[in-house]
Amino acid sequence: MKILLLGFVFALSLASLAFAQSVTPSIKVEVEGKVTEISAVDMAKLPRKEVTGKDNDGKESTFSGVEIRNILAAAGAKLGETVRGKRLAEYLLIEAADGYRAVYAIAELDPEFAADAVILADKQDGKALDEKKGKFQVIAPADKRHGRWVRQVTALRLKVAQ
């Protein structure tokens, strides 16, 4: 009976661990053809940034997350002085769970070109994003319209325009 009970507890522990790993939010980041899975735990190690902006309902909110340029750098993208010449044809394709996609030119994300931060938020007004927004949402406070405020983000892909 003890062995059966211990086996059940062990199986339950494994199932709990597998479930926890499956619900840990993460996104795919592709740089130069290499795909890196970056989890919320990985992003927690990066510097956080807060920005303010109006949400889709017109309510002023504070969004908290990680600057996309820092996520790209963590995945191996070179930013700064190296972004010139042919590199200015690079763009970031952001993909969402519902199939929505948006694009940012690399210069819009590079600190040598752009003063405004674009973040991958996981919190709004100190709370986790709601189910509609998903685990991650792109927030670009300098954009006048929200067309590139992608919610339910699943992937960031750095590509080159041909």
VMD Tcl script that builds the backbone (N, CA, C; Angstrom):
set m [mol new atoms 486]
animate dup $m
set s [atomselect $m all]
$s set {name element resname resid chain x y z} {
  {N N MET 1 A 0.826 -1.191 0.000}
  {CA C MET 1 A 0.000 0.000 0.000}
  {C C MET 1 A 0.873 1.258 0.000}
  {N N LYS 2 A 1.989 1.227 0.821}
  {CA C LYS 2 A 2.876 2.387 0.879}
  {C C LYS 2 A 3.531 2.641 -0.471}
  {N N ILE 3 A 3.937 1.563 -1.132}
  {CA C ILE 3 A 4.591 1.703 -2.438}
  {C C ILE 3 A 3.611 2.293 -3.442}
  {N N LEU 4 A 2.376 1.821 -3.419}
  {CA C LEU 4 A 1.355 2.335 -4.321}
  {C C LEU 4 A 1.107 3.817 -4.051}
  {N N LEU 5 A 1.017 4.197 -2.797}
  {CA C LEU 5 A 0.796 5.582 -2.422}
  {C C LEU 5 A 1.975 6.459 -2.831}
  {N N LEU 6 A 3.209 5.979 -2.588}
  {CA C LEU 6 A 4.394 6.732 -3.001}
  {C C LEU 6 A 4.440 6.885 -4.511}
  {N N GLY 7 A 4.081 5.838 -5.234}
  {CA C GLY 7 A 4.045 5.912 -6.694}
  {C C GLY 7 A 3.034 6.942 -7.169}
  {N N PHE 8 A 1.869 6.973 -6.517}
  {CA C PHE 8 A 0.842 7.956 -6.872}
  {C C PHE 8 A 1.325 9.377 -6.607}
  {N N VAL 9 A 1.947 9.600 -5.454}
  {CA C VAL 9 A 2.473 10.926 -5.108}
  {C C VAL 9 A 3.547 11.346 -6.107}
  {N N PHE 10 A 4.434 10.416 -6.475}
  {CA C PHE 10 A 5.489 10.710 -7.442}
  {C C PHE 10 A 4.883 11.077 -8.798}
  {N N ALA 11 A 3.895 10.302 -9.252}
  {CA C ALA 11 A 3.241 10.572 -10.540}
  {C C ALA 11 A 2.531 11.922 -10.506}
  {N N LEU 12 A 1.878 12.215 -9.389}
  {CA C LEU 12 A 1.198 13.495 -9.241}
  {C C LEU 12 A 2.195 14.642 -9.274}
  {N N SER 13 A 3.348 14.469 -8.648}
  {CA C SER 13 A 4.396 15.500 -8.658}
  {C C SER 13 A 4.908 15.745 -10.069}
  {N N LEU 14 A 5.139 14.667 -10.814}
  {CA C LEU 14 A 5.592 14.808 -12.204}
  {C C LEU 14 A 4.543 15.510 -13.050}
  {N N ALA 15 A 3.290 15.156 -12.866}
  {CA C ALA 15 A 2.210 15.793 -13.625}
  {C C ALA 15 A 2.125 17.273 -13.288}
  {N N SER 16 A 2.278 17.619 -12.023}
  {CA C SER 16 A 2.240 19.028 -11.615}
  {C C SER 16 A 3.386 19.799 -12.228}
  {N N LEU 17 A 4.576 19.196 -12.247}
  {CA C LEU 17 A 5.738 19.847 -12.832}
  {C C LEU 17 A 5.533 20.056 -14.334}
  {N N ALA 18 A 5.037 19.054 -15.022}
  {CA C ALA 18 A 4.793 19.166 -16.464}
  {C C ALA 18 A 3.751 20.238 -16.742}
  {N N PHE 19 A 2.686 20.280 -15.931}
  {CA C PHE 19 A 1.655 21.293 -16.108}
  {C C PHE 19 A 2.233 22.678 -15.883}
  {N N ALA 20 A 3.034 22.860 -14.846}
  {CA C ALA 20 A 3.626 24.164 -14.548}
  {C C ALA 20 A 4.514 24.624 -15.697}
  {N N GLN 21 A 5.269 23.690 -16.289}
  {CA C GLN 21 A 6.122 24.064 -17.400}
  {C C GLN 21 A 5.302 24.412 -18.626}
  {N N SER 22 A 4.173 23.737 -18.832}
  {CA C SER 22 A 3.372 23.994 -20.017}
  {C C SER 22 A 2.625 25.319 -19.923}
  {N N VAL 23 A 2.357 25.813 -18.730}
  {CA C VAL 23 A 1.638 27.073 -18.603}
  {C C VAL 23 A 2.565 28.252 -18.349}
  {N N THR 24 A 3.870 27.995 -18.181}
  {CA C THR 24 A 4.805 29.092 -18.028}
  {C C THR 24 A 4.865 29.830 -19.345}
  {N N PRO 25 A 4.476 31.097 -19.356}
  {CA C PRO 25 A 4.448 31.824 -20.618}
  {C C PRO 25 A 5.839 31.995 -21.206}
  {N N SER 26 A 5.911 31.847 -22.514}
  {CA C SER 26 A 7.171 32.063 -23.215}
  {C C SER 26 A 6.870 32.511 -24.634}
  {N N ILE 27 A 7.887 33.057 -25.282}
  {CA C ILE 27 A 7.755 33.447 -26.684}
  {C C ILE 27 A 8.971 32.933 -27.437}
  {N N LYS 28 A 8.811 32.800 -28.736}
  {CA C LYS 28 A 9.918 32.415 -29.597}
  {C C LYS 28 A 10.559 33.684 -30.130}
  {N N VAL 29 A 11.880 33.742 -30.067}
  {CA C VAL 29 A 12.618 34.881 -30.607}
  {C C VAL 29 A 13.583 34.333 -31.639}
  {N N GLU 30 A 13.421 34.783 -32.885}
  {CA C GLU 30 A 14.269 34.314 -33.975}
  {C C GLU 30 A 15.231 35.419 -34.392}
  {N N VAL 31 A 16.525 35.119 -34.335}
  {CA C VAL 31 A 17.573 36.044 -34.758}
  {C C VAL 31 A 18.524 35.257 -35.646}
  {N N GLU 32 A 18.716 35.738 -36.883}
  {CA C GLU 32 A 19.612 35.095 -37.843}
  {C C GLU 32 A 19.302 33.612 -38.011}
  {N N GLY 33 A 18.023 33.275 -38.083}
  {CA C GLY 33 A 17.607 31.901 -38.303}
  {C C GLY 33 A 17.615 31.017 -37.072}
  {N N LYS 34 A 18.185 31.483 -35.978}
  {CA C LYS 34 A 18.234 30.699 -34.740}
  {C C LYS 34 A 17.048 31.100 -33.858}
  {N N VAL 35 A 16.257 30.098 -33.468}
  {CA C VAL 35 A 15.087 30.358 -32.634}
  {C C VAL 35 A 15.423 30.046 -31.183}
  {N N THR 36 A 15.167 31.010 -30.325}
  {CA C THR 36 A 15.380 30.864 -28.891}
  {C C THR 36 A 14.035 30.989 -28.195}
  {N N GLU 37 A 13.759 30.095 -27.282}
  {CA C GLU 37 A 12.540 30.178 -26.473}
  {C C GLU 37 A 12.884 31.006 -25.241}
  {N N ILE 38 A 12.193 32.123 -25.073}
  {CA C ILE 38 A 12.453 32.977 -23.914}
  {C C ILE 38 A 11.207 32.958 -23.035}
  {N N SER 39 A 11.392 32.489 -21.816}
  {CA C SER 39 A 10.266 32.353 -20.887}
  {C C SER 39 A 10.105 33.617 -20.051}
  {N N ALA 40 A 9.011 33.659 -19.335}
  {CA C ALA 40 A 8.774 34.766 -18.417}
  {C C ALA 40 A 9.869 34.812 -17.355}
  {N N VAL 41 A 10.386 33.651 -16.982}
  {CA C VAL 41 A 11.479 33.578 -16.003}
  {C C VAL 41 A 12.739 34.231 -16.582}
  {N N ASP 42 A 13.031 33.946 -17.863}
  {CA C ASP 42 A 14.184 34.568 -18.522}
  {C C ASP 42 A 14.009 36.088 -18.596}
  {N N MET 43 A 12.795 36.512 -18.946}
  {CA C MET 43 A 12.542 37.956 -19.069}
  {C C MET 43 A 12.623 38.655 -17.725}
  {N N ALA 44 A 12.327 37.941 -16.658}
  {CA C ALA 44 A 12.398 38.544 -15.328}
  {C C ALA 44 A 13.826 38.932 -14.966}
  {N N LYS 45 A 14.802 38.330 -15.642}
  {CA C LYS 45 A 16.209 38.641 -15.390}
  {C C LYS 45 A 16.672 39.877 -16.155}
  {N N LEU 46 A 15.867 40.333 -17.108}
  {CA C LEU 46 A 16.208 41.514 -17.901}
  {C C LEU 46 A 15.669 42.768 -17.231}
  {N N PRO 47 A 16.266 43.941 -17.529}
  {CA C PRO 47 A 15.765 45.186 -16.918}
  {C C PRO 47 A 14.315 45.449 -17.313}
  {N N ARG 48 A 13.524 45.839 -16.342}
  {CA C ARG 48 A 12.110 46.144 -16.588}
  {C C ARG 48 A 11.942 47.624 -16.869}
  {N N LYS 49 A 10.887 47.913 -17.613}
  {CA C LYS 49 A 10.587 49.295 -17.991}
  {C C LYS 49 A 9.090 49.517 -17.841}
  {N N GLU 50 A 8.741 50.693 -17.355}
  {CA C GLU 50 A 7.335 51.075 -17.289}
  {C C GLU 50 A 7.087 52.216 -18.262}
  {N N VAL 51 A 5.963 52.123 -18.976}
  {CA C VAL 51 A 5.550 53.182 -19.886}
  {C C VAL 51 A 4.073 53.452 -19.647}
  {N N THR 52 A 3.647 54.635 -19.979}
  {CA C THR 52 A 2.227 54.956 -19.845}
  {C C THR 52 A 1.631 55.170 -21.228}
  {N N GLY 53 A 0.376 54.871 -21.331}
  {CA C GLY 53 A -0.351 55.053 -22.577}
  {C C GLY 53 A -1.803 54.699 -22.359}
  {N N LYS 54 A -2.610 55.040 -23.340}
  {CA C LYS 54 A -4.029 54.727 -23.245}
  {C C LYS 54 A -4.273 53.340 -23.820}
  {N N ASP 55 A -5.002 52.525 -23.073}
  {CA C ASP 55 A -5.327 51.198 -23.580}
  {C C ASP 55 A -6.422 51.316 -24.639}
  {N N ASN 56 A -6.870 50.202 -25.166}
  {CA C ASN 56 A -7.877 50.224 -26.235}
  {C C ASN 56 A -9.187 50.858 -25.807}
  {N N ASP 57 A -9.447 50.906 -24.511}
  {CA C ASP 57 A -10.666 51.527 -24.005}
  {C C ASP 57 A -10.485 53.015 -23.747}
  {N N GLY 58 A -9.298 53.560 -24.035}
  {CA C GLY 58 A -9.026 54.976 -23.825}
  {C C GLY 58 A -8.619 55.319 -22.402}
  {N N LYS 59 A -8.435 54.296 -21.564}
  {CA C LYS 59 A -8.053 54.507 -20.171}
  {C C LYS 59 A -6.531 54.629 -20.067}
  {N N GLU 60 A -6.062 55.676 -19.390}
  {CA C GLU 60 A -4.619 55.845 -19.159}
  {C C GLU 60 A -4.136 54.738 -18.231}
  {N N SER 61 A -3.104 54.034 -18.652}
  {CA C SER 61 A -2.583 52.907 -17.885}
  {C C SER 61 A -1.065 52.943 -17.849}
  {N N THR 62 A -0.514 52.246 -16.869}
  {CA C THR 62 A 0.928 52.035 -16.788}
  {C C THR 62 A 1.190 50.578 -17.145}
  {N N PHE 63 A 1.993 50.381 -18.174}
  {CA C PHE 63 A 2.350 49.039 -18.620}
  {C C PHE 63 A 3.772 48.751 -18.183}
  {N N SER 64 A 4.018 47.525 -17.782}
  {CA C SER 64 A 5.333 47.116 -17.312}
  {C C SER 64 A 5.785 45.890 -18.085}
  {N N GLY 65 A 7.060 45.910 -18.480}
  {CA C GLY 65 A 7.600 44.772 -19.215}
  {C C GLY 65 A 9.068 44.984 -19.519}
  {N N VAL 66 A 9.518 44.386 -20.598}
  {CA C VAL 66 A 10.922 44.440 -21.004}
  {C C VAL 66 A 10.985 45.093 -22.377}
  {N N GLU 67 A 11.957 45.996 -22.548}
  {CA C GLU 67 A 12.123 46.614 -23.862}
  {C C GLU 67 A 12.453 45.527 -24.878}
  {N N ILE 68 A 11.819 45.592 -26.023}
  {CA C ILE 68 A 12.039 44.583 -27.051}
  {C C ILE 68 A 13.497 44.548 -27.467}
  {N N ARG 69 A 14.165 45.689 -27.485}
  {CA C ARG 69 A 15.591 45.689 -27.863}
  {C C ARG 69 A 16.411 44.829 -26.903}
  {N N ASN 70 A 16.045 44.786 -25.629}
  {CA C ASN 70 A 16.770 43.947 -24.658}
  {C C ASN 70 A 16.486 42.462 -24.876}
  {N N ILE 71 A 15.264 42.144 -25.285}
  {CA C ILE 71 A 14.923 40.751 -25.585}
  {C C ILE 71 A 15.706 40.296 -26.816}
  {N N LEU 72 A 15.758 41.146 -27.843}
  {CA C LEU 72 A 16.514 40.811 -29.051}
  {C C LEU 72 A 17.995 40.617 -28.736}
  {N N ALA 73 A 18.544 41.511 -27.923}
  {CA C ALA 73 A 19.962 41.405 -27.547}
  {C C ALA 73 A 20.211 40.100 -26.783}
  {N N ALA 74 A 19.288 39.720 -25.901}
  {CA C ALA 74 A 19.440 38.475 -25.138}
  {C C ALA 74 A 19.417 37.260 -26.062}
  {N N ALA 75 A 18.755 37.400 -27.210}
  {CA C ALA 75 A 18.684 36.298 -28.179}
  {C C ALA 75 A 19.824 36.353 -29.196}
  {N N GLY 76 A 20.721 37.337 -29.050}
  {CA C GLY 76 A 21.904 37.394 -29.912}
  {C C GLY 76 A 21.916 38.473 -30.968}
  {N N ALA 77 A 20.876 39.304 -31.039}
  {CA C ALA 77 A 20.859 40.382 -32.037}
  {C C ALA 77 A 21.875 41.460 -31.669}
  {N N LYS 78 A 22.546 41.981 -32.661}
  {CA C LYS 78 A 23.515 43.069 -32.465}
  {C C LYS 78 A 22.803 44.388 -32.747}
  {N N LEU 79 A 22.829 45.274 -31.778}
  {CA C LEU 79 A 22.212 46.591 -31.933}
  {C C LEU 79 A 23.276 47.658 -31.697}
  {N N GLY 80 A 22.889 48.916 -31.804}
  {CA C GLY 80 A 23.838 50.004 -31.562}
  {C C GLY 80 A 24.605 50.366 -32.822}
  {N N GLU 81 A 25.898 50.521 -32.688}
  {CA C GLU 81 A 26.759 50.965 -33.787}
  {C C GLU 81 A 26.693 50.068 -35.018}
  {N N THR 82 A 26.371 48.809 -34.845}
  {CA C THR 82 A 26.356 47.887 -35.985}
  {C C THR 82 A 25.138 48.062 -36.882}
  {N N VAL 83 A 24.128 48.796 -36.418}
  {CA C VAL 83 A 22.926 49.001 -37.219}
  {C C VAL 83 A 23.168 50.196 -38.145}
  {N N ARG 84 A 23.631 49.869 -39.353}
  {CA C ARG 84 A 23.871 50.880 -40.390}
  {C C ARG 84 A 23.964 50.151 -41.729}
  {N N GLY 85 A 23.942 50.901 -42.801}
  {CA C GLY 85 A 24.058 50.309 -44.135}
  {C C GLY 85 A 22.986 49.264 -44.394}
  {N N LYS 86 A 23.414 48.084 -44.821}
  {CA C LYS 86 A 22.482 47.005 -45.166}
  {C C LYS 86 A 21.632 46.561 -43.986}
  {N N ARG 87 A 22.128 46.738 -42.780}
  {CA C ARG 87 A 21.366 46.317 -41.590}
  {C C ARG 87 A 20.093 47.130 -41.414}
  {N N LEU 88 A 20.028 48.295 -42.056}
  {CA C LEU 88 A 18.814 49.104 -41.949}
  {C C LEU 88 A 17.637 48.493 -42.713}
  {N N ALA 89 A 17.878 47.411 -43.437}
  {CA C ALA 89 A 16.804 46.681 -44.112}
  {C C ALA 89 A 16.218 45.600 -43.202}
  {N N GLU 90 A 16.696 45.496 -41.982}
  {CA C GLU 90 A 16.159 44.504 -41.045}
  {C C GLU 90 A 14.866 45.019 -40.420}
  {N N TYR 91 A 13.995 44.079 -40.121}
  {CA C TYR 91 A 12.731 44.424 -39.479}
  {C C TYR 91 A 12.349 43.320 -38.502}
  {N N LEU 92 A 11.520 43.687 -37.547}
  {CA C LEU 92 A 11.033 42.724 -36.569}
  {C C LEU 92 A 9.580 42.408 -36.891}
  {N N LEU 93 A 9.305 41.142 -37.140}
  {CA C LEU 93 A 7.948 40.663 -37.359}
  {C C LEU 93 A 7.439 40.134 -36.029}
  {N N ILE 94 A 6.337 40.678 -35.577}
  {CA C ILE 94 A 5.737 40.233 -34.313}
  {C C ILE 94 A 4.497 39.422 -34.653}
  {N N GLU 95 A 4.413 38.219 -34.089}
  {CA C GLU 95 A 3.305 37.322 -34.378}
  {C C GLU 95 A 2.479 37.082 -33.120}
  {N N ALA 96 A 1.168 36.965 -33.330}
  {CA C ALA 96 A 0.240 36.742 -32.223}
  {C C ALA 96 A -0.472 35.405 -32.375}
  {N N ALA 97 A -1.024 34.930 -31.275}
  {CA C ALA 97 A -1.714 33.638 -31.246}
  {C C ALA 97 A -2.900 33.594 -32.203}
  {N N ASP 98 A -3.537 34.733 -32.444}
  {CA C ASP 98 A -4.708 34.765 -33.317}
  {C C ASP 98 A -4.356 34.998 -34.789}
  {N N GLY 99 A -3.057 34.979 -35.119}
  {CA C GLY 99 A -2.627 35.172 -36.502}
  {C C GLY 99 A -2.293 36.611 -36.856}
  {N N TYR 100 A -2.580 37.533 -35.965}
  {CA C TYR 100 A -2.267 38.948 -36.212}
  {C C TYR 100 A -0.755 39.126 -36.266}
  {N N ARG 101 A -0.296 40.030 -37.135}
  {CA C ARG 101 A 1.136 40.292 -37.271}
  {C C ARG 101 A 1.355 41.784 -37.474}
  {N N ALA 102 A 2.504 42.258 -37.006}
  {CA C ALA 102 A 2.888 43.660 -37.195}
  {C C ALA 102 A 4.398 43.723 -37.354}
  {N N VAL 103 A 4.874 44.835 -37.914}
  {CA C VAL 103 A 6.290 44.991 -38.224}
  {C C VAL 103 A 6.832 46.286 -37.633}
  {N N TYR 104 A 8.084 46.206 -37.137}
  {CA C TYR 104 A 8.851 47.378 -36.710}
  {C C TYR 104 A 10.182 47.327 -37.447}
  {N N ALA 105 A 10.616 48.462 -37.994}
  {CA C ALA 105 A 11.959 48.539 -38.571}
  {C C ALA 105 A 12.958 48.444 -37.431}
  {N N ILE 106 A 14.118 47.854 -37.694}
  {CA C ILE 106 A 15.136 47.707 -36.647}
  {C C ILE 106 A 15.504 49.057 -36.041}
  {N N ALA 107 A 15.526 50.099 -36.858}
  {CA C ALA 107 A 15.886 51.433 -36.354}
  {C C ALA 107 A 14.882 51.948 -35.326}
  {N N GLU 108 A 13.622 51.503 -35.406}
  {CA C GLU 108 A 12.620 51.934 -34.434}
  {C C GLU 108 A 12.867 51.335 -33.056}
  {N N LEU 109 A 13.661 50.283 -32.996}
  {CA C LEU 109 A 13.916 49.585 -31.738}
  {C C LEU 109 A 15.317 49.830 -31.204}
  {N N ASP 110 A 16.197 50.354 -32.044}
  {CA C ASP 110 A 17.603 50.531 -31.688}
  {C C ASP 110 A 17.805 51.820 -30.901}
  {N N PRO 111 A 18.530 51.772 -29.794}
  {CA C PRO 111 A 18.723 52.971 -28.970}
  {C C PRO 111 A 19.537 54.065 -29.664}
  {N N GLU 112 A 20.302 53.730 -30.687}
  {CA C GLU 112 A 21.071 54.737 -31.428}
  {C C GLU 112 A 20.174 55.565 -32.341}
  {N N PHE 113 A 18.985 55.042 -32.676}
  {CA C PHE 113 A 18.055 55.720 -33.570}
  {C C PHE 113 A 16.825 56.264 -32.846}
  {N N ALA 114 A 16.259 55.455 -31.982}
  {CA C ALA 114 A 14.957 55.773 -31.390}
  {C C ALA 114 A 15.070 56.016 -29.892}
  {N N ALA 115 A 14.499 57.122 -29.463}
  {CA C ALA 115 A 14.498 57.431 -28.032}
  {C C ALA 115 A 13.334 56.749 -27.320}
  {N N ASP 116 A 12.252 56.490 -28.056}
  {CA C ASP 116 A 11.063 55.904 -27.449}
  {C C ASP 116 A 11.212 54.398 -27.292}
  {N N ALA 117 A 10.760 53.918 -26.161}
  {CA C ALA 117 A 10.830 52.483 -25.873}
  {C C ALA 117 A 9.596 51.773 -26.424}
  {N N VAL 118 A 9.817 50.593 -26.963}
  {CA C VAL 118 A 8.742 49.673 -27.321}
  {C C VAL 118 A 8.954 48.476 -26.407}
  {N N ILE 119 A 7.936 48.140 -25.626}
  {CA C ILE 119 A 8.121 47.068 -24.647}
  {C C ILE 119 A 7.222 45.874 -24.940}
  {N N LEU 120 A 7.644 44.744 -24.424}
  {CA C LEU 120 A 6.802 43.562 -24.389}
  {C C LEU 120 A 6.286 43.499 -22.959}
  {N N ALA 121 A 5.054 43.937 -22.788}
  {CA C ALA 121 A 4.469 44.058 -21.450}
  {C C ALA 121 A 3.865 42.738 -20.991}
  {N N ASP 122 A 3.941 42.530 -19.674}
  {CA C ASP 122 A 3.243 41.412 -19.050}
  {C C ASP 122 A 2.342 41.898 -17.922}
  {N N LYS 123 A 2.375 43.221 -17.665}
  {CA C LYS 123 A 1.540 43.792 -16.602}
  {C C LYS 123 A 0.931 45.114 -17.049}
  {N N GLN 124 A -0.263 45.373 -16.554}
  {CA C GLN 124 A -0.953 46.639 -16.766}
  {C C GLN 124 A -1.446 47.102 -15.406}
  {N N ASP 125 A -1.025 48.275 -15.031}
  {CA C ASP 125 A -1.388 48.841 -13.718}
  {C C ASP 125 A -1.071 47.872 -12.580}
  {N N GLY 126 A 0.088 47.222 -12.677}
  {CA C GLY 126 A 0.583 46.344 -11.621}
  {C C GLY 126 A 0.002 44.942 -11.595}
  {N N LYS 127 A -0.904 44.630 -12.511}
  {CA C LYS 127 A -1.536 43.313 -12.539}
  {C C LYS 127 A -1.185 42.612 -13.848}
  {N N ALA 128 A -1.210 41.282 -13.824}
  {CA C ALA 128 A -0.992 40.513 -15.049}
  {C C ALA 128 A -2.016 40.937 -16.089}
  {N N LEU 129 A -1.619 40.890 -17.350}
  {CA C LEU 129 A -2.541 41.251 -18.430}
  {C C LEU 129 A -3.759 40.334 -18.410}
  {N N ASP 130 A -4.890 40.865 -18.865}
  {CA C ASP 130 A -6.107 40.038 -18.878}
  {C C ASP 130 A -6.034 38.992 -19.994}
  {N N GLU 131 A -6.985 38.097 -19.979}
  {CA C GLU 131 A -6.992 36.978 -20.925}
  {C C GLU 131 A -7.043 37.452 -22.374}
  {N N LYS 132 A -7.761 38.526 -22.652}
  {CA C LYS 132 A -7.871 39.047 -24.020}
  {C C LYS 132 A -6.509 39.504 -24.547}
  {N N LYS 133 A -5.711 40.105 -23.691}
  {CA C LYS 133 A -4.390 40.584 -24.104}
  {C C LYS 133 A -3.372 39.455 -24.133}
  {N N GLY 134 A -3.630 38.390 -23.412}
  {CA C GLY 134 A -2.709 37.265 -23.366}
  {C C GLY 134 A -1.615 37.503 -22.346}
  {N N LYS 135 A -0.604 36.663 -22.380}
  {CA C LYS 135 A 0.506 36.773 -21.421}
  {C C LYS 135 A 1.414 37.947 -21.747}
  {N N PHE 136 A 1.535 38.276 -23.055}
  {CA C PHE 136 A 2.418 39.361 -23.482}
  {C C PHE 136 A 1.727 40.236 -24.516}
  {N N GLN 137 A 1.981 41.544 -24.417}
  {CA C GLN 137 A 1.453 42.491 -25.403}
  {C C GLN 137 A 2.524 43.530 -25.699}
  {N N VAL 138 A 2.688 43.843 -26.976}
  {CA C VAL 138 A 3.604 44.912 -27.374}
  {C C VAL 138 A 2.927 46.240 -27.066}
  {N N ILE 139 A 3.680 47.134 -26.430}
  {CA C ILE 139 A 3.190 48.483 -26.127}
  {C C ILE 139 A 4.166 49.478 -26.744}
  {N N ALA 140 A 3.653 50.352 -27.596}
  {CA C ALA 140 A 4.464 51.386 -28.253}
  {C C ALA 140 A 3.799 52.731 -28.003}
  {N N PRO 141 A 4.103 53.370 -26.879}
  {CA C PRO 141 A 3.402 54.591 -26.501}
  {C C PRO 141 A 3.535 55.737 -27.504}
  {N N ALA 142 A 4.576 55.732 -28.315}
  {CA C ALA 142 A 4.759 56.817 -29.287}
  {C C ALA 142 A 3.840 56.662 -30.502}
  {N N ASP 143 A 3.314 55.470 -30.730}
  {CA C ASP 143 A 2.394 55.265 -31.852}
  {C C ASP 143 A 1.065 55.951 -31.542}
  {N N LYS 144 A 0.549 56.691 -32.507}
  {CA C LYS 144 A -0.727 57.378 -32.309}
  {C C LYS 144 A -1.912 56.415 -32.358}
  {N N ARG 145 A -1.768 55.344 -33.114}
  {CA C ARG 145 A -2.812 54.317 -33.197}
  {C C ARG 145 A -2.260 53.020 -32.627}
  {N N HIS 146 A -3.149 52.134 -32.239}
  {CA C HIS 146 A -2.746 50.893 -31.571}
  {C C HIS 146 A -2.553 49.718 -32.518}
  {N N GLY 147 A -2.456 49.950 -33.802}
  {CA C GLY 147 A -2.342 48.867 -34.767}
  {C C GLY 147 A -1.158 47.941 -34.521}
  {N N ARG 148 A -0.083 48.473 -33.922}
  {CA C ARG 148 A 1.097 47.635 -33.655}
  {C C ARG 148 A 1.221 47.288 -32.173}
  {N N TRP 149 A 0.186 47.552 -31.396}
  {CA C TRP 149 A 0.152 47.119 -30.001}
  {C C TRP 149 A -0.358 45.668 -30.002}
  {N N VAL 150 A 0.461 44.776 -30.463}
  {CA C VAL 150 A 0.065 43.383 -30.667}
  {C C VAL 150 A -0.158 42.699 -29.319}
  {N N ARG 151 A -1.302 42.072 -29.180}
  {CA C ARG 151 A -1.579 41.304 -27.961}
  {C C ARG 151 A -1.417 39.828 -28.274}
  {N N GLN 152 A -1.364 39.003 -27.231}
  {CA C GLN 152 A -1.202 37.549 -27.359}
  {C C GLN 152 A 0.044 37.194 -28.169}
  {N N VAL 153 A 1.151 37.906 -27.902}
  {CA C VAL 153 A 2.387 37.706 -28.665}
  {C C VAL 153 A 2.945 36.307 -28.433}
  {N N THR 154 A 3.300 35.651 -29.547}
  {CA C THR 154 A 3.893 34.316 -29.475}
  {C C THR 154 A 5.316 34.288 -30.032}
  {N N ALA 155 A 5.651 35.230 -30.935}
  {CA C ALA 155 A 6.978 35.185 -31.553}
  {C C ALA 155 A 7.451 36.574 -31.977}
  {N N LEU 156 A 8.761 36.765 -31.892}
  {CA C LEU 156 A 9.460 37.940 -32.404}
  {C C LEU 156 A 10.481 37.404 -33.404}
  {N N ARG 157 A 10.398 37.824 -34.660}
  {CA C ARG 157 A 11.300 37.286 -35.693}
  {C C ARG 157 A 12.025 38.441 -36.388}
  {N N LEU 158 A 13.338 38.498 -36.210}
  {CA C LEU 158 A 14.158 39.512 -36.858}
  {C C LEU 158 A 14.502 39.012 -38.262}
  {N N LYS 159 A 14.098 39.781 -39.273}
  {CA C LYS 159 A 14.263 39.369 -40.667}
  {C C LYS 159 A 14.912 40.487 -41.472}
  {N N VAL 160 A 15.266 40.174 -42.719}
  {CA C VAL 160 A 15.854 41.157 -43.628}
  {C C VAL 160 A 14.950 41.320 -44.831}
  {N N ALA 161 A 14.609 42.559 -45.170}
  {CA C ALA 161 A 13.806 42.828 -46.344}
  {C C ALA 161 A 14.634 42.528 -47.592}
  {N N GLN 162 A 14.039 41.858 -48.543}
  {CA C GLN 162 A 14.749 41.470 -49.771}
  {C C GLN 162 A 14.410 42.401 -50.913}
}
mol reanalyze $m
mol bondsrecalc $m
mol representation Tube
mol addrep $m
